[in-house]
Amino acid sequence: MVKEYCDRCKAEIDPHERRSKKVVKITIPSPQCREGCTRSVTLCSECFSKMEIQEAVKNVVLGDKDEKELTAVDKLLDVIRELVNDCMEERGE
């Protein structure tokens, strides 16, 4: 069986634990590809939880037009920046 590791903390992900792996996909528009450039990031449940991705997404989607939404959008952008930076470092760019 192929072992999987968290792209953030490099911890091994248990293949038998259903909730131990979270995959975050980031799609960036690209003129070379109609669907855009998509990068998948595999996270262990601990890193996913620490980054508060799910909470930020829920707060943005709920559409409350107050300061909480702005904070959630900023948090989500911080998460995306961190994941993109990790991808760029991995590729050596």
Biopython code that builds the backbone (N, CA, C, O; Angstrom):
import numpy as np
from Bio.PDB.StructureBuilder import StructureBuilder

atoms = [
    (1, "MET", "N", (0.841, -1.175, 0.000)),
    (1, "MET", "CA", (0.000, 0.000, 0.000)),
    (1, "MET", "C", (0.897, 1.253, 0.000)),
    (1, "MET", "O", (1.930, 1.285, 0.670)),
    (2, "VAL", "N", (0.501, 2.243, -0.734)),
    (2, "VAL", "CA", (1.248, 3.493, -0.838)),
    (2, "VAL", "C", (0.988, 4.333, 0.410)),
    (2, "VAL", "O", (-0.158, 4.516, 0.821)),
    (3, "LYS", "N", (2.060, 4.839, 1.002)),
    (3, "LYS", "CA", (1.927, 5.690, 2.181)),
    (3, "LYS", "C", (1.678, 7.123, 1.737)),
    (3, "LYS", "O", (2.236, 7.591, 0.745)),
    (4, "GLU", "N", (0.833, 7.806, 2.487)),
    (4, "GLU", "CA", (0.559, 9.217, 2.208)),
    (4, "GLU", "C", (1.007, 10.043, 3.404)),
    (4, "GLU", "O", (0.937, 9.609, 4.554)),
    (5, "TYR", "N", (1.475, 11.262, 3.086)),
    (5, "TYR", "CA", (1.971, 12.148, 4.123)),
    (5, "TYR", "C", (1.302, 13.506, 3.992)),
    (5, "TYR", "O", (0.906, 13.920, 2.902)),
    (6, "CYS", "N", (1.184, 14.188, 5.116)),
    (6, "CYS", "CA", (0.634, 15.544, 5.135)),
    (6, "CYS", "C", (1.623, 16.470, 4.443)),
    (6, "CYS", "O", (2.815, 16.442, 4.749)),
    (7, "ASP", "N", (1.144, 17.286, 3.517)),
    (7, "ASP", "CA", (2.009, 18.217, 2.795)),
    (7, "ASP", "C", (2.501, 19.351, 3.691)),
    (7, "ASP", "O", (3.462, 20.038, 3.344)),
    (8, "ARG", "N", (1.864, 19.551, 4.819)),
    (8, "ARG", "CA", (2.247, 20.654, 5.704)),
    (8, "ARG", "C", (3.221, 20.210, 6.793)),
    (8, "ARG", "O", (4.282, 20.815, 6.944)),
    (9, "CYS", "N", (2.884, 19.166, 7.555)),
    (9, "CYS", "CA", (3.731, 18.745, 8.677)),
    (9, "CYS", "C", (4.520, 17.472, 8.389)),
    (9, "CYS", "O", (5.353, 17.060, 9.196)),
    (10, "LYS", "N", (4.262, 16.854, 7.249)),
    (10, "LYS", "CA", (4.966, 15.648, 6.794)),
    (10, "LYS", "C", (4.670, 14.405, 7.635)),
    (10, "LYS", "O", (5.392, 13.413, 7.533)),
    (11, "ALA", "N", (3.626, 14.441, 8.460)),
    (11, "ALA", "CA", (3.237, 13.276, 9.249)),
    (11, "ALA", "C", (2.575, 12.241, 8.344)),
    (11, "ALA", "O", (1.887, 12.590, 7.385)),
    (12, "GLU", "N", (2.789, 10.976, 8.657)),
    (12, "GLU", "CA", (2.163, 9.906, 7.874)),
    (12, "GLU", "C", (0.660, 9.885, 8.163)),
    (12, "GLU", "O", (0.231, 10.040, 9.307)),
    (13, "ILE", "N", (-0.121, 9.693, 7.113)),
    (13, "ILE", "CA", (-1.576, 9.656, 7.235)),
    (13, "ILE", "C", (-2.020, 8.204, 7.262)),
    (13, "ILE", "O", (-1.667, 7.415, 6.386)),
    (14, "ASP", "N", (-2.799, 7.863, 8.281)),
    (14, "ASP", "CA", (-3.274, 6.496, 8.461)),
    (14, "ASP", "C", (-4.305, 6.170, 7.373)),
    (14, "ASP", "O", (-5.361, 6.800, 7.316)),
    (15, "PRO", "N", (-4.001, 5.182, 6.502)),
    (15, "PRO", "CA", (-4.935, 4.869, 5.410)),
    (15, "PRO", "C", (-6.226, 4.213, 5.886)),
    (15, "PRO", "O", (-7.212, 4.179, 5.148)),
    (16, "HIS", "N", (-6.230, 3.689, 7.120)),
    (16, "HIS", "CA", (-7.413, 2.998, 7.632)),
    (16, "HIS", "C", (-8.359, 3.927, 8.383)),
    (16, "HIS", "O", (-9.503, 3.565, 8.661)),
    (17, "GLU", "N", (-7.884, 5.118, 8.707)),
    (17, "GLU", "CA", (-8.709, 6.101, 9.399)),
    (17, "GLU", "C", (-9.342, 7.021, 8.370)),
    (17, "GLU", "O", (-8.648, 7.810, 7.728)),
    (18, "ARG", "N", (-10.645, 6.926, 8.210)),
    (18, "ARG", "CA", (-11.352, 7.669, 7.171)),
    (18, "ARG", "C", (-11.200, 9.178, 7.277)),
    (18, "ARG", "O", (-11.100, 9.865, 6.260)),
    (19, "ARG", "N", (-11.181, 9.691, 8.479)),
    (19, "ARG", "CA", (-11.152, 11.144, 8.671)),
    (19, "ARG", "C", (-9.744, 11.697, 8.836)),
    (19, "ARG", "O", (-9.576, 12.874, 9.155)),
    (20, "SER", "N", (-8.737, 10.871, 8.624)),
    (20, "SER", "CA", (-7.366, 11.326, 8.871)),
    (20, "SER", "C", (-6.802, 12.151, 7.724)),
    (20, "SER", "O", (-5.760, 12.786, 7.883)),
    (21, "LYS", "N", (-7.465, 12.157, 6.574)),
    (21, "LYS", "CA", (-6.934, 12.857, 5.404)),
    (21, "LYS", "C", (-7.945, 13.862, 4.868)),
    (21, "LYS", "O", (-9.126, 13.557, 4.703)),
    (22, "LYS", "N", (-7.452, 15.066, 4.601)),
    (22, "LYS", "CA", (-8.267, 16.102, 3.975)),
    (22, "LYS", "C", (-7.519, 16.575, 2.736)),
    (22, "LYS", "O", (-6.313, 16.815, 2.793)),
    (23, "VAL", "N", (-8.215, 16.710, 1.635)),
    (23, "VAL", "CA", (-7.594, 17.183, 0.405)),
    (23, "VAL", "C", (-8.204, 18.537, 0.063)),
    (23, "VAL", "O", (-9.419, 18.677, -0.075)),
    (24, "VAL", "N", (-7.321, 19.538, -0.071)),
    (24, "VAL", "CA", (-7.740, 20.893, -0.426)),
    (24, "VAL", "C", (-7.262, 21.141, -1.844)),
    (24, "VAL", "O", (-6.082, 20.962, -2.145)),
    (25, "LYS", "N", (-8.173, 21.552, -2.718)),
    (25, "LYS", "CA", (-7.804, 21.827, -4.109)),
    (25, "LYS", "C", (-7.825, 23.332, -4.348)),
    (25, "LYS", "O", (-8.775, 24.028, -3.990)),
    (26, "ILE", "N", (-6.752, 23.809, -4.961)),
    (26, "ILE", "CA", (-6.641, 25.221, -5.312)),
    (26, "ILE", "C", (-6.558, 25.297, -6.824)),
    (26, "ILE", "O", (-5.682, 24.681, -7.431)),
    (27, "THR", "N", (-7.467, 26.049, -7.440)),
    (27, "THR", "CA", (-7.460, 26.213, -8.890)),
    (27, "THR", "C", (-7.156, 27.669, -9.227)),
    (27, "THR", "O", (-7.825, 28.587, -8.754)),
    (28, "ILE", "N", (-6.140, 27.854, -10.048)),
    (28, "ILE", "CA", (-5.723, 29.187, -10.467)),
    (28, "ILE", "C", (-5.974, 29.298, -11.963)),
    (28, "ILE", "O", (-5.512, 28.445, -12.721)),
    (29, "PRO", "N", (-6.696, 30.330, -12.412)),
    (29, "PRO", "CA", (-6.941, 30.484, -13.849)),
    (29, "PRO", "C", (-5.614, 30.541, -14.619)),
    (29, "PRO", "O", (-4.640, 31.150, -14.177)),
    (30, "SER", "N", (-5.614, 29.885, -15.786)),
    (30, "SER", "CA", (-4.398, 29.846, -16.591)),
    (30, "SER", "C", (-4.760, 29.966, -18.068)),
    (30, "SER", "O", (-5.683, 29.299, -18.533)),
    (31, "PRO", "N", (-4.048, 30.803, -18.803)),
    (31, "PRO", "CA", (-4.343, 30.931, -20.236)),
    (31, "PRO", "C", (-3.971, 29.666, -21.020)),
    (31, "PRO", "O", (-4.483, 29.445, -22.117)),
    (32, "GLN", "N", (-3.084, 28.841, -20.462)),
    (32, "GLN", "CA", (-2.677, 27.616, -21.150)),
    (32, "GLN", "C", (-3.690, 26.479, -20.997)),
    (32, "GLN", "O", (-3.711, 25.548, -21.802)),
    (33, "CYS", "N", (-4.514, 26.559, -19.975)),
    (33, "CYS", "CA", (-5.452, 25.463, -19.708)),
    (33, "CYS", "C", (-6.838, 26.042, -19.438)),
    (33, "CYS", "O", (-7.001, 26.949, -18.621)),
    (34, "ARG", "N", (-7.824, 25.506, -20.134)),
    (34, "ARG", "CA", (-9.189, 26.018, -20.005)),
    (34, "ARG", "C", (-9.738, 25.851, -18.587)),
    (34, "ARG", "O", (-10.442, 26.727, -18.086)),
    (35, "GLU", "N", (-9.417, 24.728, -17.942)),
    (35, "GLU", "CA", (-9.914, 24.470, -16.590)),
    (35, "GLU", "C", (-9.083, 25.168, -15.521)),
    (35, "GLU", "O", (-9.487, 25.204, -14.358)),
    (36, "GLY", "N", (-7.946, 25.716, -15.884)),
    (36, "GLY", "CA", (-7.063, 26.351, -14.917)),
    (36, "GLY", "C", (-6.059, 25.355, -14.367)),
    (36, "GLY", "O", (-6.143, 24.155, -14.627)),
    (37, "CYS", "N", (-5.143, 25.857, -13.628)),
    (37, "CYS", "CA", (-4.108, 25.029, -13.019)),
    (37, "CYS", "C", (-4.582, 24.633, -11.622)),
    (37, "CYS", "O", (-4.774, 25.495, -10.764)),
    (38, "THR", "N", (-4.769, 23.346, -11.393)),
    (38, "THR", "CA", (-5.268, 22.873, -10.103)),
    (38, "THR", "C", (-4.167, 22.137, -9.369)),
    (38, "THR", "O", (-3.465, 21.304, -9.942)),
    (39, "ARG", "N", (-4.029, 22.455, -8.097)),
    (39, "ARG", "CA", (-3.054, 21.781, -7.240)),
    (39, "ARG", "C", (-3.800, 21.241, -6.039)),
    (39, "ARG", "O", (-4.536, 21.974, -5.378)),
    (40, "SER", "N", (-3.615, 19.975, -5.757)),
    (40, "SER", "CA", (-4.216, 19.365, -4.581)),
    (40, "SER", "C", (-3.203, 19.336, -3.448)),
    (40, "SER", "O", (-2.037, 19.001, -3.654)),
    (41, "VAL", "N", (-3.651, 19.686, -2.268)),
    (41, "VAL", "CA", (-2.816, 19.661, -1.080)),
    (41, "VAL", "C", (-3.443, 18.680, -0.106)),
    (41, "VAL", "O", (-4.613, 18.815, 0.255)),
    (42, "THR", "N", (-2.668, 17.695, 0.318)),
    (42, "THR", "CA", (-3.152, 16.701, 1.263)),
    (42, "THR", "C", (-2.733, 17.114, 2.666)),
    (42, "THR", "O", (-1.555, 17.351, 2.932)),
    (43, "LEU", "N", (-3.712, 17.195, 3.558)),
    (43, "LEU", "CA", (-3.452, 17.593, 4.933)),
    (43, "LEU", "C", (-3.947, 16.527, 5.894)),
    (43, "LEU", "O", (-4.961, 15.876, 5.646)),
    (44, "CYS", "N", (-3.217, 16.352, 7.002)),
    (44, "CYS", "CA", (-3.721, 15.484, 8.057)),
    (44, "CYS", "C", (-4.859, 16.240, 8.749)),
    (44, "CYS", "O", (-4.977, 17.456, 8.598)),
    (45, "SER", "N", (-5.682, 15.535, 9.496)),
    (45, "SER", "CA", (-6.837, 16.190, 10.133)),
    (45, "SER", "C", (-6.382, 17.249, 11.139)),
    (45, "SER", "O", (-7.085, 18.240, 11.343)),
    (46, "GLU", "N", (-5.214, 17.059, 11.774)),
    (46, "GLU", "CA", (-4.721, 18.029, 12.745)),
    (46, "GLU", "C", (-4.355, 19.355, 12.066)),
    (46, "GLU", "O", (-4.747, 20.419, 12.544)),
    (47, "CYS", "N", (-3.608, 19.300, 10.955)),
    (47, "CYS", "CA", (-3.242, 20.523, 10.233)),
    (47, "CYS", "C", (-4.481, 21.205, 9.663)),
    (47, "CYS", "O", (-4.601, 22.429, 9.711)),
    (48, "PHE", "N", (-5.395, 20.411, 9.127)),
    (48, "PHE", "CA", (-6.637, 20.962, 8.576)),
    (48, "PHE", "C", (-7.395, 21.718, 9.660)),
    (48, "PHE", "O", (-7.927, 22.802, 9.422)),
    (49, "SER", "N", (-7.436, 21.137, 10.842)),
    (49, "SER", "CA", (-8.123, 21.765, 11.967)),
    (49, "SER", "C", (-7.393, 23.024, 12.433)),
    (49, "SER", "O", (-8.031, 24.046, 12.686)),
    (50, "LYS", "N", (-6.061, 22.965, 12.548)),
    (50, "LYS", "CA", (-5.270, 24.120, 12.995)),
    (50, "LYS", "C", (-5.408, 25.302, 12.045)),
    (50, "LYS", "O", (-5.420, 26.452, 12.484)),
    (51, "MET", "N", (-5.513, 25.028, 10.750)),
    (51, "MET", "CA", (-5.617, 26.099, 9.762)),
    (51, "MET", "C", (-7.017, 26.712, 9.713)),
    (51, "MET", "O", (-7.219, 27.751, 9.085)),
    (52, "GLU", "N", (-7.975, 26.075, 10.368)),
    (52, "GLU", "CA", (-9.360, 26.561, 10.450)),
    (52, "GLU", "C", (-9.980, 26.789, 9.079)),
    (52, "GLU", "O", (-10.711, 27.758, 8.877)),
    (53, "ILE", "N", (-9.691, 25.904, 8.147)),
    (53, "ILE", "CA", (-10.191, 26.036, 6.781)),
    (53, "ILE", "C", (-11.708, 25.898, 6.742)),
    (53, "ILE", "O", (-12.400, 26.720, 6.142)),
    (54, "GLN", "N", (-12.216, 24.856, 7.386)),
    (54, "GLN", "CA", (-13.651, 24.595, 7.325)),
    (54, "GLN", "C", (-14.465, 25.738, 7.932)),
    (54, "GLN", "O", (-15.487, 26.139, 7.376)),
    (55, "GLU", "N", (-14.015, 26.258, 9.066)),
    (55, "GLU", "CA", (-14.729, 27.355, 9.714)),
    (55, "GLU", "C", (-14.724, 28.607, 8.833)),
    (55, "GLU", "O", (-15.739, 29.292, 8.711)),
    (56, "ALA", "N", (-13.572, 28.900, 8.221)),
    (56, "ALA", "CA", (-13.469, 30.086, 7.360)),
    (56, "ALA", "C", (-14.392, 29.956, 6.161)),
    (56, "ALA", "O", (-15.069, 30.914, 5.790)),
    (57, "VAL", "N", (-14.423, 28.774, 5.551)),
    (57, "VAL", "CA", (-15.285, 28.560, 4.385)),
    (57, "VAL", "C", (-16.752, 28.710, 4.783)),
    (57, "VAL", "O", (-17.524, 29.355, 4.073)),
    (58, "LYS", "N", (-17.137, 28.122, 5.906)),
    (58, "LYS", "CA", (-18.529, 28.238, 6.358)),
    (58, "LYS", "C", (-18.913, 29.688, 6.599)),
    (58, "LYS", "O", (-20.004, 30.113, 6.218)),
    (59, "ASN", "N", (-18.024, 30.452, 7.228)),
    (59, "ASN", "CA", (-18.329, 31.857, 7.535)),
    (59, "ASN", "C", (-18.442, 32.701, 6.273)),
    (59, "ASN", "O", (-19.233, 33.643, 6.238)),
    (60, "VAL", "N", (-17.674, 32.387, 5.243)),
    (60, "VAL", "CA", (-17.764, 33.130, 3.990)),
    (60, "VAL", "C", (-19.032, 32.756, 3.242)),
    (60, "VAL", "O", (-19.715, 33.625, 2.699)),
    (61, "VAL", "N", (-19.349, 31.479, 3.210)),
    (61, "VAL", "CA", (-20.510, 30.995, 2.456)),
    (61, "VAL", "C", (-21.824, 31.444, 3.084)),
    (61, "VAL", "O", (-22.807, 31.663, 2.376)),
    (62, "LEU", "N", (-21.847, 31.581, 4.401)),
    (62, "LEU", "CA", (-23.086, 31.979, 5.060)),
    (62, "LEU", "C", (-23.558, 33.352, 4.604)),
    (62, "LEU", "O", (-24.756, 33.635, 4.627)),
    (63, "GLY", "N", (-22.636, 34.200, 4.192)),
    (63, "GLY", "CA", (-23.016, 35.473, 3.596)),
    (63, "GLY", "C", (-23.478, 36.536, 4.555)),
    (63, "GLY", "O", (-24.175, 37.465, 4.146)),
    (64, "ASP", "N", (-23.112, 36.434, 5.829)),
    (64, "ASP", "CA", (-23.436, 37.513, 6.762)),
    (64, "ASP", "C", (-22.661, 38.747, 6.346)),
    (64, "ASP", "O", (-21.433, 38.714, 6.266)),
    (65, "LYS", "N", (-23.353, 39.816, 6.085)),
    (65, "LYS", "CA", (-22.702, 41.034, 5.604)),
    (65, "LYS", "C", (-22.255, 41.899, 6.785)),
    (65, "LYS", "O", (-22.683, 43.043, 6.937)),
    (66, "ASP", "N", (-21.399, 41.331, 7.602)),
    (66, "ASP", "CA", (-20.860, 42.099, 8.722)),
    (66, "ASP", "C", (-19.358, 41.848, 8.820)),
    (66, "ASP", "O", (-18.764, 41.244, 7.927)),
    (67, "GLU", "N", (-18.758, 42.307, 9.892)),
    (67, "GLU", "CA", (-17.310, 42.208, 10.032)),
    (67, "GLU", "C", (-16.833, 40.767, 10.146)),
    (67, "GLU", "O", (-15.691, 40.474, 9.794)),
    (68, "LYS", "N", (-17.673, 39.868, 10.625)),
    (68, "LYS", "CA", (-17.279, 38.465, 10.737)),
    (68, "LYS", "C", (-16.943, 37.893, 9.364)),
    (68, "LYS", "O", (-15.987, 37.131, 9.220)),
    (69, "GLU", "N", (-17.725, 38.260, 8.364)),
    (69, "GLU", "CA", (-17.472, 37.763, 7.012)),
    (69, "GLU", "C", (-16.122, 38.273, 6.512)),
    (69, "GLU", "O", (-15.367, 37.518, 5.900)),
    (70, "LEU", "N", (-15.812, 39.537, 6.763)),
    (70, "LEU", "CA", (-14.534, 40.093, 6.328)),
    (70, "LEU", "C", (-13.373, 39.366, 6.992)),
    (70, "LEU", "O", (-12.362, 39.089, 6.346)),
    (71, "THR", "N", (-13.510, 39.056, 8.271)),
    (71, "THR", "CA", (-12.486, 38.314, 8.990)),
    (71, "THR", "C", (-12.337, 36.922, 8.396)),
    (71, "THR", "O", (-11.220, 36.428, 8.240)),
    (72, "ALA", "N", (-13.457, 36.285, 8.065)),
    (72, "ALA", "CA", (-13.419, 34.944, 7.482)),
    (72, "ALA", "C", (-12.751, 34.962, 6.118)),
    (72, "ALA", "O", (-11.966, 34.067, 5.807)),
    (73, "VAL", "N", (-13.046, 35.961, 5.302)),
    (73, "VAL", "CA", (-12.427, 36.076, 3.980)),
    (73, "VAL", "C", (-10.919, 36.270, 4.132)),
    (73, "VAL", "O", (-10.136, 35.644, 3.417)),
    (74, "ASP", "N", (-10.513, 37.134, 5.061)),
    (74, "ASP", "CA", (-9.079, 37.341, 5.303)),
    (74, "ASP", "C", (-8.414, 36.048, 5.752)),
    (74, "ASP", "O", (-7.316, 35.726, 5.297)),
    (75, "LYS", "N", (-9.068, 35.301, 6.643)),
    (75, "LYS", "CA", (-8.520, 34.034, 7.130)),
    (75, "LYS", "C", (-8.382, 33.048, 5.973)),
    (75, "LYS", "O", (-7.363, 32.366, 5.856)),
    (76, "LEU", "N", (-9.394, 32.971, 5.126)),
    (76, "LEU", "CA", (-9.355, 32.058, 3.989)),
    (76, "LEU", "C", (-8.244, 32.446, 3.015)),
    (76, "LEU", "O", (-7.557, 31.577, 2.480)),
    (77, "LEU", "N", (-8.067, 33.738, 2.785)),
    (77, "LEU", "CA", (-6.982, 34.190, 1.914)),
    (77, "LEU", "C", (-5.615, 33.861, 2.515)),
    (77, "LEU", "O", (-4.689, 33.505, 1.787)),
    (78, "ASP", "N", (-5.484, 33.975, 3.835)),
    (78, "ASP", "CA", (-4.234, 33.596, 4.492)),
    (78, "ASP", "C", (-3.940, 32.114, 4.296)),
    (78, "ASP", "O", (-2.800, 31.730, 4.036)),
    (79, "VAL", "N", (-4.974, 31.283, 4.421)),
    (79, "VAL", "CA", (-4.814, 29.838, 4.219)),
    (79, "VAL", "C", (-4.371, 29.561, 2.784)),
    (79, "VAL", "O", (-3.446, 28.782, 2.555)),
    (80, "ILE", "N", (-5.031, 30.198, 1.826)),
    (80, "ILE", "CA", (-4.694, 29.992, 0.412)),
    (80, "ILE", "C", (-3.266, 30.440, 0.139)),
    (80, "ILE", "O", (-2.518, 29.746, -0.551)),
    (81, "ARG", "N", (-2.878, 31.603, 0.678)),
    (81, "ARG", "CA", (-1.491, 32.081, 0.490)),
    (81, "ARG", "C", (-0.482, 31.076, 1.041)),
    (81, "ARG", "O", (0.522, 30.777, 0.395)),
    (82, "GLU", "N", (-0.757, 30.560, 2.235)),
    (82, "GLU", "CA", (0.153, 29.603, 2.852)),
    (82, "GLU", "C", (0.279, 28.340, 2.008)),
    (82, "GLU", "O", (1.385, 27.841, 1.796)),
    (83, "LEU", "N", (-0.847, 27.822, 1.526)),
    (83, "LEU", "CA", (-0.818, 26.608, 0.712)),
    (83, "LEU", "C", (-0.124, 26.849, -0.623)),
    (83, "LEU", "O", (0.632, 25.995, -1.086)),
    (84, "VAL", "N", (-0.368, 27.993, -1.245)),
    (84, "VAL", "CA", (0.292, 28.317, -2.514)),
    (84, "VAL", "C", (1.792, 28.482, -2.297)),
    (84, "VAL", "O", (2.587, 28.000, -3.104)),
    (85, "ASN", "N", (2.194, 29.158, -1.214)),
    (85, "ASN", "CA", (3.621, 29.301, -0.920)),
    (85, "ASN", "C", (4.286, 27.951, -0.720)),
    (85, "ASN", "O", (5.401, 27.728, -1.192)),
    (86, "ASP", "N", (3.599, 27.042, -0.018)),
    (86, "ASP", "CA", (4.139, 25.692, 0.176)),
    (86, "ASP", "C", (4.297, 24.981, -1.157)),
    (86, "ASP", "O", (5.285, 24.280, -1.373)),
    (87, "CYS", "N", (3.324, 25.156, -2.060)),
    (87, "CYS", "CA", (3.388, 24.517, -3.383)),
    (87, "CYS", "C", (4.578, 25.080, -4.184)),
    (87, "CYS", "O", (5.304, 24.331, -4.839)),
    (88, "MET", "N", (4.765, 26.402, -4.121)),
    (88, "MET", "CA", (5.845, 27.038, -4.863)),
    (88, "MET", "C", (7.203, 26.593, -4.330)),
    (88, "MET", "O", (8.128, 26.357, -5.108)),
    (89, "GLU", "N", (7.329, 26.476, -3.000)),
    (89, "GLU", "CA", (8.586, 26.014, -2.407)),
    (89, "GLU", "C", (8.875, 24.581, -2.829)),
    (89, "GLU", "O", (10.018, 24.218, -3.107)),
    (90, "GLU", "N", (7.812, 23.767, -2.872)),
    (90, "GLU", "CA", (7.958, 22.358, -3.255)),
    (90, "GLU", "C", (8.450, 22.240, -4.692)),
    (90, "GLU", "O", (9.253, 21.362, -5.009)),
    (91, "ARG", "N", (7.973, 23.114, -5.548)),
    (91, "ARG", "CA", (8.380, 23.085, -6.955)),
    (91, "ARG", "C", (9.720, 23.766, -7.182)),
    (91, "ARG", "O", (10.293, 23.669, -8.268)),
    (92, "GLY", "N", (10.227, 24.462, -6.154)),
    (92, "GLY", "CA", (11.513, 25.128, -6.264)),
    (92, "GLY", "C", (11.468, 26.443, -7.006)),
    (92, "GLY", "O", (12.470, 26.861, -7.585)),
    (93, "GLU", "N", (10.335, 27.094, -6.999)),
    (93, "GLU", "CA", (10.170, 28.367, -7.719)),
    (93, "GLU", "C", (10.354, 29.531, -6.788)),
    (93, "GLU", "O", (10.252, 30.682, -7.212)),
]
sb = StructureBuilder()
sb.init_structure("model")
sb.init_model(0)
sb.init_chain("A")
sb.init_seg("    ")
for serial, (resi, resn, name, xyz) in enumerate(atoms, 1):
    if name == "N":
        sb.init_residue(resn, " ", resi, " ")
    sb.init_atom(name, np.array(xyz, "f"), 0.0, 1.0, " ", f" {name:<3s}", serial, name[0])
structure = sb.get_structure()
